[in-house]
Amino acid sequence: MSRVSDFAVLGAGDTVAGYTIDALLGSGSSAEVYRAHRDGAADPVALKVLHTGPNDRQRVRERFDREFTIASRLRHPHIVKMYARGEMDPPQVDDRHSAASVLWMAMEYIGGVSAADLIAHRPAEPDITMIAQIGAQIADALDFAHAREVLHRDVKPANIMVTMPSDDVHAVLTDFGIAQLLDDARPLARNGRVQGSIAYASPELLTAQRLSPATDQYALAASLFELLTGDPPFRRATAFAITHAHLHDPVPPLTRARPWLPSALNSVFAKALAKDPRTRYETCSAFTDIVTRALRDIPVPAAPRTRRWPWVRSALHDM
């Protein structure tokens, strides 16, 4: 077995802080997420391993610590559970420590797919029962976080993991990397760029105004809009055009993309995606409760289905 090396992707059997790597789940420019286990433990964990360089070490460590600290205080069935964190000694190169530090974080392993994998693009039609369940569960998680003075700030389909342990959907909100407390009014990164995904970013986040639970509600509404229609509310060619649309354009009706959806949803989403956060719903659940009622017993047109369910593909891939 080998120890983690400088900016290297780990392989099955490698160890990090007593965790043995099973498989790579995903990777980015400075971090990887693995399925891993401790000897004797029955359940796997998701292990996030992040590398820092000399120029960004303090900033990255602060974000890493904030993600763990904030998410750890939120014990909820639809919020990812945090278990442990630590820092590896810097790897040695030519008998000298390299400039990079290696941080790690162990969290709940969720063996499903992201909600982004469930977006039905035409001619496929969305599973509205599933979407209603996902929305209600994530809304409950967000309201729970807001009651404890926490804003997620990056709600989007890719940060919602979905499993089907029985006949029901189980959705879990993940990635609290840019979460903040309500008394922290810093919506911008140090370099002035917006933190979060611009397709789901509220006007107040884009204009560096004070954030509130309504900011997460906007992102949740944009996410459900995409799950229902196949596209986020403001699909544009450039980041500038998307930003302009969030700030100035009216919310497009969902029935433009899916004429069979109840027209009442158009005004419901227009309120949740209002430019002024004060005019949105009082809570995320107040919004999703109306969506759930509107979608109840709505017939969905038949559409060609030539693909397996995503979790079936995932299970086959893991075999």
C-alpha positions as CSV (number, residue, x, y, z in Angstrom):
1,M,0.0,0.0,0.0
2,S,1.2,3.5,-0.7
3,R,0.8,6.8,1.0
4,V,-0.8,9.8,-0.7
5,S,1.7,11.5,-3.1
6,D,2.0,15.1,-4.1
7,F,-1.2,16.0,-6.2
8,A,-1.6,12.3,-7.2
9,V,-4.9,10.6,-7.7
10,L,-5.1,7.7,-5.3
11,G,-5.9,4.1,-6.3
12,A,-7.7,1.2,-4.7
13,G,-5.7,0.0,-1.7
14,D,-3.9,3.4,-1.0
15,T,-4.4,4.7,2.5
16,V,-5.1,8.2,3.9
17,A,-5.2,8.8,7.7
18,G,-6.2,5.2,8.4
19,Y,-8.8,5.0,5.6
20,T,-8.3,2.6,2.7
21,I,-9.3,3.8,-0.7
22,D,-11.9,1.7,-2.6
23,A,-12.6,3.8,-5.6
24,L,-12.4,7.4,-7.0
25,L,-15.9,9.0,-7.0
26,G,-15.0,12.4,-8.5
27,S,-12.2,14.9,-8.9
28,G,-11.6,18.6,-9.5
29,S,-8.6,20.9,-9.9
30,S,-7.5,20.6,-6.2
31,A,-9.5,17.8,-4.6
32,E,-10.7,14.3,-5.1
33,V,-13.5,12.4,-3.4
34,Y,-13.1,8.7,-2.8
35,R,-15.2,5.8,-1.4
36,A,-13.1,4.5,1.4
37,H,-13.3,2.3,4.5
38,R,-11.7,1.7,7.8
39,D,-10.7,-1.8,8.7
40,G,-13.5,-3.5,10.5
41,A,-16.1,-0.9,9.7
42,A,-19.3,-2.1,8.1
43,D,-20.1,1.0,6.1
44,P,-18.0,3.0,3.6
45,V,-17.3,6.7,3.9
46,A,-16.8,9.4,1.3
47,L,-13.3,10.7,1.8
48,K,-12.5,14.2,0.4
49,V,-8.8,14.8,-0.1
50,L,-7.7,18.3,-0.9
51,H,-4.3,19.6,-1.8
52,T,-3.1,23.1,-1.0
53,G,-0.3,25.1,-2.5
54,P,1.8,27.8,-0.8
55,N,-0.2,30.6,-2.3
56,D,-3.7,29.5,-1.3
57,R,-3.0,27.3,1.8
58,Q,-4.6,29.6,4.4
59,R,-7.7,30.4,2.2
60,V,-8.3,26.8,1.3
61,R,-7.8,25.6,4.9
62,E,-10.3,28.2,6.1
63,R,-12.9,27.0,3.6
64,F,-12.2,23.4,4.4
65,D,-12.6,24.0,8.1
66,R,-15.8,26.0,7.6
67,E,-17.3,23.3,5.5
68,F,-16.7,20.7,8.1
69,T,-17.6,22.9,11.1
70,I,-20.9,24.2,9.6
71,A,-22.1,20.9,8.2
72,S,-21.2,19.1,11.5
73,R,-23.7,21.2,13.4
74,L,-26.6,20.2,11.1
75,R,-27.8,16.7,12.1
76,H,-30.7,16.1,9.7
77,P,-31.7,13.0,7.6
78,H,-31.4,15.0,4.4
79,I,-28.1,16.7,5.1
80,V,-24.8,14.9,4.5
81,K,-23.2,13.7,7.8
82,M,-19.6,14.7,8.7
83,Y,-17.4,12.3,10.6
84,A,-13.8,13.4,10.9
85,R,-11.2,15.7,9.4
86,G,-7.4,16.1,9.5
87,E,-4.2,17.0,7.8
88,M,-1.6,14.8,6.4
89,D,2.1,15.6,6.7
90,P,3.3,17.1,3.5
91,P,4.8,14.5,1.2
92,Q,8.5,14.4,0.9
93,V,10.3,15.1,-2.4
94,D,14.1,14.5,-2.4
95,D,14.2,14.3,1.4
96,R,12.5,17.6,1.7
97,H,8.8,18.4,2.5
98,S,6.9,19.6,-0.5
99,A,5.1,23.0,-0.4
100,A,1.7,21.3,-0.5
101,S,-0.4,20.3,2.5
102,V,-3.0,17.6,2.2
103,L,-6.3,18.0,4.0
104,W,-8.9,15.3,4.3
105,M,-12.5,15.0,5.5
106,A,-14.5,11.8,6.1
107,M,-18.3,12.1,5.5
108,E,-21.4,10.0,4.8
109,Y,-21.1,7.9,1.7
110,I,-24.3,8.2,-0.4
111,G,-24.4,5.5,-3.0
112,G,-26.8,7.0,-5.5
113,V,-26.6,9.7,-8.2
114,S,-26.9,13.4,-8.2
115,A,-30.1,15.1,-9.0
116,A,-28.4,16.5,-12.1
117,D,-28.4,12.9,-13.5
118,L,-32.2,12.9,-13.2
119,I,-32.8,15.9,-15.4
120,A,-35.1,14.8,-18.3
121,H,-34.1,16.4,-21.6
122,R,-36.6,16.4,-24.4
123,P,-38.1,14.2,-25.6
124,A,-37.9,12.5,-22.2
125,E,-40.4,13.6,-19.6
126,P,-39.6,14.3,-15.9
127,D,-40.7,12.0,-13.1
128,I,-42.8,14.6,-11.2
129,T,-43.4,12.3,-8.2
130,M,-39.7,11.9,-7.7
131,I,-39.1,15.7,-8.2
132,A,-41.7,16.6,-5.7
133,Q,-40.2,14.3,-3.1
134,I,-36.7,15.6,-3.8
135,G,-37.9,19.2,-3.5
136,A,-39.8,18.6,-0.2
137,Q,-36.9,16.8,1.4
138,I,-34.3,19.4,0.4
139,A,-36.6,22.2,1.4
140,D,-36.9,20.6,4.9
141,A,-33.1,20.3,5.1
142,L,-32.7,24.0,4.1
143,D,-35.3,25.2,6.6
144,F,-33.6,23.2,9.3
145,A,-30.2,24.8,8.4
146,H,-31.8,28.3,8.3
147,A,-33.3,27.8,11.7
148,R,-29.7,27.2,12.9
149,E,-28.4,30.4,11.2
150,V,-26.8,28.6,8.3
151,L,-27.0,29.4,4.6
152,H,-25.9,26.8,2.1
153,R,-25.3,29.3,-0.8
154,D,-24.7,26.6,-3.5
155,V,-28.0,24.7,-3.9
156,K,-28.1,23.0,-7.3
157,P,-28.9,19.6,-8.7
158,A,-25.3,18.5,-8.7
159,N,-25.2,19.1,-4.9
160,I,-28.2,16.9,-4.2
161,M,-27.6,13.2,-4.0
162,V,-30.5,10.8,-4.6
163,T,-31.0,7.2,-3.6
164,M,-33.9,4.8,-3.6
165,P,-33.5,2.6,-0.5
166,S,-37.1,1.3,-0.9
167,D,-40.0,2.6,-3.0
168,D,-39.4,6.1,-1.9
169,V,-36.8,8.7,-2.9
170,H,-34.1,9.8,-0.4
171,A,-32.4,13.1,-1.2
172,V,-29.4,14.5,0.7
173,L,-28.0,18.0,0.5
174,T,-24.2,18.0,0.1
175,D,-21.2,20.3,-0.3
176,F,-21.2,23.0,2.3
177,G,-17.9,24.4,1.0
178,I,-19.2,28.0,0.6
179,A,-21.8,27.8,3.4
180,Q,-21.9,30.7,5.8
181,L,-23.6,31.8,9.0
182,L,-26.5,34.3,8.6
183,D,-24.5,37.0,10.5
184,D,-21.7,36.8,7.9
185,A,-22.7,39.1,5.1
186,R,-19.9,38.4,2.6
187,P,-21.4,37.2,-0.6
188,L,-18.3,37.6,-2.8
189,A,-15.0,35.9,-2.9
190,R,-11.9,37.9,-2.2
191,N,-11.2,38.3,-5.9
192,G,-14.7,39.8,-6.4
193,R,-16.1,36.8,-8.2
194,V,-19.4,35.3,-7.2
195,Q,-19.1,32.1,-5.2
196,G,-21.6,29.5,-6.2
197,S,-23.1,28.3,-9.5
198,I,-24.3,31.2,-11.6
199,A,-27.2,29.3,-13.2
200,Y,-28.9,29.2,-9.7
201,A,-27.6,32.4,-8.2
202,S,-30.1,34.9,-6.8
203,P,-30.0,38.6,-7.7
204,E,-28.9,39.6,-4.2
205,L,-25.9,37.2,-4.4
206,L,-24.9,38.5,-7.9
207,T,-25.1,42.1,-6.7
208,A,-23.3,41.6,-3.4
209,Q,-26.3,42.4,-1.3
210,R,-27.0,40.9,2.1
211,L,-28.0,37.2,1.9
212,S,-30.8,35.5,3.7
213,P,-32.7,32.1,3.6
214,A,-34.5,33.5,0.6
215,T,-31.2,33.2,-1.3
216,D,-31.2,29.4,-0.8
217,Q,-34.9,29.3,-1.7
218,Y,-34.1,31.0,-5.1
219,A,-31.5,28.4,-5.8
220,L,-33.8,25.6,-4.9
221,A,-36.5,27.0,-7.1
222,A,-34.1,27.3,-10.0
223,S,-33.0,23.7,-9.4
224,L,-36.6,22.4,-9.4
225,F,-37.3,24.5,-12.5
226,E,-34.5,22.6,-14.3
227,L,-35.6,19.2,-13.0
228,L,-39.1,19.9,-14.3
229,T,-38.3,21.5,-17.6
230,G,-34.9,20.3,-18.6
231,D,-33.2,23.7,-18.4
232,P,-32.5,26.2,-15.6
233,P,-34.8,29.3,-15.7
234,F,-32.3,31.6,-17.5
235,R,-30.3,29.5,-20.1
236,R,-28.1,31.9,-21.9
237,A,-24.8,31.7,-23.9
238,T,-22.5,33.7,-21.6
239,A,-22.1,34.3,-17.8
240,F,-22.8,38.0,-18.4
241,A,-26.1,37.2,-20.2
242,I,-27.1,34.8,-17.4
243,T,-26.4,37.4,-14.8
244,H,-28.3,40.0,-16.7
245,A,-31.3,37.7,-16.9
246,H,-31.3,36.9,-13.2
247,L,-31.3,40.6,-12.5
248,H,-33.8,41.9,-15.2
249,D,-35.6,39.2,-17.1
250,P,-39.1,37.8,-16.1
251,V,-39.2,34.2,-15.0
252,P,-40.2,32.1,-18.1
253,P,-43.3,30.0,-17.6
254,L,-42.7,26.3,-17.0
255,T,-45.5,25.5,-19.4
256,R,-43.5,26.9,-22.3
257,A,-41.2,23.9,-22.0
258,R,-43.8,21.4,-20.6
259,P,-47.3,22.5,-21.7
260,W,-48.9,19.7,-19.7
261,L,-47.6,21.1,-16.4
262,P,-50.3,22.9,-14.4
263,S,-50.3,26.6,-15.3
264,A,-50.6,27.4,-11.6
265,L,-46.9,26.5,-11.2
266,N,-45.9,29.5,-13.4
267,S,-46.9,32.0,-10.7
268,V,-45.6,29.7,-7.9
269,F,-42.1,29.7,-9.4
270,A,-42.3,33.4,-10.3
271,K,-42.7,34.1,-6.6
272,A,-39.9,31.8,-5.5
273,L,-37.7,33.4,-8.2
274,A,-38.7,36.9,-7.5
275,K,-36.0,39.6,-7.9
276,D,-36.7,41.0,-4.5
277,P,-36.0,38.4,-1.8
278,R,-38.6,39.9,0.5
279,T,-41.4,38.9,-1.9
280,R,-40.5,35.2,-2.0
281,Y,-42.1,32.5,0.2
282,E,-41.6,32.7,3.9
283,T,-39.8,29.3,4.0
284,C,-38.5,26.8,1.4
285,S,-41.1,24.3,2.6
286,A,-43.9,26.8,2.0
287,F,-42.8,26.9,-1.6
288,T,-42.4,23.1,-2.1
289,D,-45.6,22.3,-0.4
290,I,-47.5,24.3,-3.1
291,V,-45.4,22.6,-5.8
292,T,-46.2,19.2,-4.4
293,R,-50.0,19.9,-4.3
294,A,-49.9,21.3,-7.8
295,L,-48.2,18.2,-9.2
296,R,-50.4,15.7,-7.5
297,D,-52.3,13.4,-9.9
298,I,-51.0,15.3,-13.0
299,P,-50.9,12.9,-15.9
300,V,-47.5,12.8,-17.6
301,P,-47.4,12.3,-21.4
302,A,-45.8,9.1,-22.6
303,A,-42.3,9.6,-23.9
304,P,-39.7,7.2,-25.4
305,R,-37.5,5.8,-22.6
306,T,-34.4,4.1,-24.0
307,R,-32.1,4.5,-21.0
308,R,-31.9,2.7,-17.7
309,W,-32.4,4.5,-14.5
310,P,-29.2,6.3,-13.5
311,W,-28.8,4.3,-10.2
312,V,-29.1,1.1,-12.2
313,R,-26.2,2.3,-14.4
314,S,-24.3,3.3,-11.3
315,A,-24.8,-0.1,-9.7
316,L,-23.7,-1.9,-12.9
317,H,-20.6,0.3,-13.1
318,D,-19.7,-0.5,-9.5
319,M,-19.9,-4.3,-10.1
